């Protein structure tokens, strides 16, 4: 995601989330790769709920993560960390 995308996301989050703490759902798609999966999982707290689903042909993994966040900045920070991992598509 580019910086301007983060700015748009920030505005949308500030408009939609009225109070914190908040359970936010992150979604990513990666190629089936244990290293990339480990890097994505490392972004999140130990108590985050992480669900992996492999594509029908096994080439990709969708990752859904539910984590309690304390601010919009925390959400943006996680997306920024994911953006630097090669092969991660943020939804």
C-alpha positions as CSV (number, residue, x, y, z in Angstrom):
1,X,0.0,0.0,0.0
2,X,1.3,3.4,-0.9
3,X,1.4,6.3,1.6
4,X,-1.7,7.9,0.1
5,X,-3.5,4.6,0.5
6,X,-2.6,4.7,4.2
7,X,-4.0,8.3,4.4
8,X,-7.3,7.2,2.8
9,X,-7.4,4.2,5.1
10,X,-6.7,6.4,8.1
11,X,-9.6,8.6,7.2
12,X,-12.0,5.7,6.8
13,X,-10.9,4.1,10.0
14,X,-11.3,7.4,12.0
15,X,-14.8,7.8,10.6
16,X,-15.9,4.2,11.2
17,X,-14.3,3.2,14.6
18,X,-15.8,5.2,17.4
19,X,-14.1,3.8,20.4
20,X,-11.1,1.8,21.5
21,X,-10.1,-0.9,22.3
22,X,-11.5,-2.4,19.1
23,X,-11.2,-5.9,17.5
24,X,-9.9,-5.3,14.0
25,X,-9.8,-7.9,11.3
26,X,-6.8,-7.8,9.0
27,X,-6.7,-9.8,5.7
28,X,-3.7,-10.8,3.6
29,X,-2.9,-13.1,0.7
30,X,0.5,-14.7,0.3
31,X,2.1,-17.4,-1.8
32,X,2.3,-20.7,0.0
33,X,5.5,-20.1,1.8
34,X,6.4,-20.9,5.4
35,X,8.9,-18.1,5.7
36,X,6.4,-15.4,4.5
37,X,3.8,-16.9,6.8
38,X,6.1,-16.7,9.8
39,X,7.0,-13.0,8.9
40,X,3.3,-12.1,8.8
41,X,2.5,-13.9,12.0
42,X,5.4,-12.1,13.8
43,X,3.7,-8.7,13.2
44,X,0.9,-9.6,15.5
45,X,0.5,-10.1,19.3
46,X,0.6,-13.6,20.7
47,X,-3.1,-13.4,21.6
48,X,-4.2,-12.5,18.0
49,X,-6.6,-15.0,16.4
50,X,-4.9,-16.0,13.1
51,X,-6.7,-18.2,10.6
52,X,-5.0,-19.6,7.5
53,X,-6.8,-21.0,4.5
54,X,-5.0,-22.5,1.6
55,X,-6.3,-21.9,-2.0
56,X,-7.8,-24.8,-3.9
57,X,-4.6,-25.4,-5.9
58,X,-2.4,-24.8,-2.9
59,X,-0.5,-21.9,-4.4
60,X,-1.7,-19.2,-2.1
61,X,-2.7,-18.8,1.6
62,X,-5.3,-16.3,2.8
63,X,-4.6,-15.0,6.3
64,X,-7.3,-13.5,8.5
65,X,-6.2,-12.0,11.8
66,X,-8.4,-10.6,14.5
67,X,-6.5,-8.5,17.0
68,X,-7.5,-6.0,19.7
69,X,-6.1,-2.6,18.8
70,X,-5.9,0.5,20.8
71,X,-5.8,3.2,18.1
72,X,-6.0,3.8,14.3
73,X,-2.2,4.4,14.4
74,X,-1.7,0.8,15.6
75,X,-3.8,-0.5,12.6
76,X,-1.8,1.6,10.2
77,X,1.5,0.5,11.8
78,X,0.6,-3.2,11.2
79,X,-0.3,-2.5,7.5
80,X,3.0,-0.6,7.1
81,X,5.0,-3.6,8.5
82,X,3.1,-6.0,6.3
83,X,3.8,-3.8,3.2
84,X,7.6,-4.4,3.5
85,X,7.3,-8.2,3.5
86,X,7.8,-9.4,-0.1
87,X,4.8,-11.1,-1.6
88,X,2.2,-9.9,0.9
89,X,-1.0,-8.5,-0.5
90,X,-3.1,-6.6,2.0
91,X,-6.9,-6.6,1.5
